[in-house]
């Protein structure tokens, strides 16, 4: 019978004498891929490329938004448009600003409240013109053109003249319903001849299109609405009655709608 195999019953495990010296002098250690505490590791190009692609995808996801109808991501531009406030550093000669007449000190001087707490002033330089209060009463909101800016004295000189306010406007850009600034130059049988401040362009305010009981003074500035623009005659007909223009536009739209209904049915 073969000899029975002897099994150890305790104590230290039996070690082969031929491998004992090698295991005791050069212990074998296994290092995982993520064990970098006391050793250096080199990143393979494939893993670096993978991380770069993952980061690009994450950036795209963070910059996109879910479209409710399309079922996909829509990329938006990172650059945002901002509206900067008006200050002395941004005001310059020739700019158009919207202001409210604050106070009338005399016939020759008024102050205007501008955005961001700025204050401008208007001076009457031509004594033949009517007082400023005739055209610019306190509380009136209107457009002004910047004549000069003194940053040391914090002063902004403004002008309501159509020569400055309408600068850059051409006859081709003037259309029905547009608000423009005019200056009354003379009185005629059927109305008042006005000036837009545009070379070679005439303007007329008929009596039948004038709304109000106050007398129209020669030299006064008015904000009016364009009723008709004749490019061949270079003539613009205006009115100071905004509701008249609005009613005409509303009736015109109804007339077009009725014509379409008749054609369709």
SULRA-V73945 format. One record per helix or strand. SS is the DSSP state (h for helix, s for strand). FROM is the first residue (numbers start at 0). TO is the last residue. If there is no record, write none. Layout:
ss,from,to
SS,FROM,TO
SS,FROM,TO
This chain:
ss,from,to
h,16,24
h,44,61
s,63,65
s,72,74
s,95,105
s,108,112
h,114,116
s,118,122
h,131,134
s,140,149
s,154,158
h,161,164
h,170,172
s,178,186
s,190,194
s,201,205
h,206,208
s,220,229
s,234,238
h,241,263
